[in-house]
Amino acid sequence: MYLLIPRIINCITLENVFDAADFNKLSEQKENFVATLSHDLKTPALSQITSLQMLLSESFGALNTEQKNIVRATLNSCKYMKEMIFTILATYKFKSGTATLNYEVFDAIALINECIEETKSLAVQKGIEINVFTETPDGCNICADKIHIKRVIMNLLANAINYAHKNSIVKINAVNDRGYFRFYVENSGEYIENEIIKQLFKKYSSFASKYKKASVGLGLYLSRKIIEAHCGAIKAESLIDDTKHLIENSTNNTPKHINGKNIFSFYIPSILTDEIKNKKKGRKIAF
């Protein structure tokens, strides 16, 4: 399954270098490929996750500690693959203008807590504590596409945990006031240079290899597209943490890394404005 990822990305990024007939044929092939991908990869991935969860809950009999660890590791791997597949499919839909936003009223704080619960194992592995602060003068019921907003929150939260120092604190702040919902997630990690900040939300801009992480560079790009589709904005900022010392690398040939406070945030209207209503009538959000 991993071997298909470069092929998928290449399929999505092909430019119009052919004549009109060839391009139309290529577009049709891309549509068929994505449809096949959706059926042949997404459904089995979900089935594998369900089966592994049943094994882990000992629905078919007791497991010893070593067996549980193996099943848990396999389950986490399958969940990662599922998210990668869903991200690629969603990115393609937003890029092609076929993405649909389904607005509903939901409790944003409950959604945040749901995301925290789903990333708990990742946080525990790194000894990270997650603190949530809320300012909700207007309550926290907002009107948006719950599934897509959850995808954004999950992406920002998972990144905050992944790139945070071990045994540190990740802070979440949620504000719903005067018709706008604002979300902030802050971690203590390596300072991010301005040159990198400017590239983070662009397609396939991944600096994960610098931090020895795995990424295809679509998560933040998709998050930006989702937030912009909601008539909002998303940003990242990094501040040098003067309260901590420089992190020494293990070799003398590489530069020192600077500690930083990294904040990723977004805001969206929490009610249906006229602009959003007009977009909603068409159902499809094109870019």
Stockholm file with secondary structure:
# STOCKHOLM 1.0

chainA/1-287         MYLLIPRIINCITLENVFDAADFNKLSEQKENFVATLSHDLKTPALSQITSLQMLLSESFGALNTEQKNIVRATLNSCKYMKEMIFTILATYKFKSGTATLNYEVFDAIALINECIEETKSLAVQKGIEINVFTETPDGCNICADKIHIKRVIMNLLANAINYAHKNSIVKINAVNDRGYFRFYVENSGEYIENEIIKQLFKKYSSFASKYKKASVGLGLYLSRKIIEAHCGAIKAESLIDDTKHLIENSTNNTPKHINGKNIFSFYIPSILTDEIKNKKKGRKIAF
#=GR chainA/1-287 SS CTTHHHHHHHHHHCCCCSCHHHHHHHHHHHHHHHHHHIIIIIHHHHHHHHHHHHHHTTTTSCCCHHHHHHHHHHHHHHHHHHHHHHHHHHHHHHHHTCCBCCEEEEEHHHHHHHHHHHTHHHHHHTTCEEEEEEECTTCSEEEEEHHHHHHHHHHHHHHHHHTBCTTCEEEEEEEEETTEEEEEEEEEEECCCHHHHTTTTSTTCCCGGGGTCCCCSCHHHHHHHHHHHTTCEEEEEEEECTTSCCBCCSSTTSCCBCEEEEEEEEEEESSCCHHHHHHHHHCBCCC
#=GC SS_cons         CTTHHHHHHHHHHCCCCSCHHHHHHHHHHHHHHHHHHIIIIIHHHHHHHHHHHHHHTTTTSCCCHHHHHHHHHHHHHHHHHHHHHHHHHHHHHHHHTCCBCCEEEEEHHHHHHHHHHHTHHHHHHTTCEEEEEEECTTCSEEEEEHHHHHHHHHHHHHHHHHTBCTTCEEEEEEEEETTEEEEEEEEEEECCCHHHHTTTTSTTCCCGGGGTCCCCSCHHHHHHHHHHHTTCEEEEEEEECTTSCCBCCSSTTSCCBCEEEEEEEEEEESSCCHHHHHHHHHCBCCC
//
